[in-house]
Amino acid sequence: MPKILFVCHGNICRSPMAEYVMKSLAAKAGVSGDWEIASAAVSREELGNPVYPPARRELASHGISCAGHAARQITARDLQYYDRIYYMDSSNYRALCRMFGSRAEKCRPLLPYSVADPWYTGDFSQTWEDIWAGCTAIMEELTC
């Protein structure tokens, strides 16, 4: 049973988009009951907040709901619990290293390049494309 955690700065755009895309892919593959998929933030800035409205609209435009999401911060327990932890950019990785030291080596980038933060770029469709590419690659790797 894979346990996957996606991490970004605030857990209101990129990481919840990845969480719900991955949940949708797992459901379509018939493995959702066997997988645990979640997301978290490296910061405390958005704790308890829902998915940012433009990110929610982008997911909805692809038939994916993110209802009930509340931003949370990654914990040391998460680092131990999850098999795979994917971060969105090098800034997220630096924050993970500050938080967890060498234990953050377990974390890996979702893509070989940064998933740009749509909070700043405003380009939620590009974020969708990047996250879709990363999640479909994970799905192919885990279901082969």
Salt bridges, closest charged atoms under 4 A:
GLU19 OE2 - LYS23 NZ 2.71
GLU19 OE1 - HIS69 ND1 3.79
GLU45 OE2 - HIS9 NE2 2.93
GLU58 OE2 - HIS62 NE2 2.98
ASP78 OD2 - ARG72 NH1 2.75
ASP89 OD2 - ARG14 NH1 2.82
ASP117 OD2 - ARG14 NH2 3.48
GLU141 OE2 - ARG84 NH2 2.80
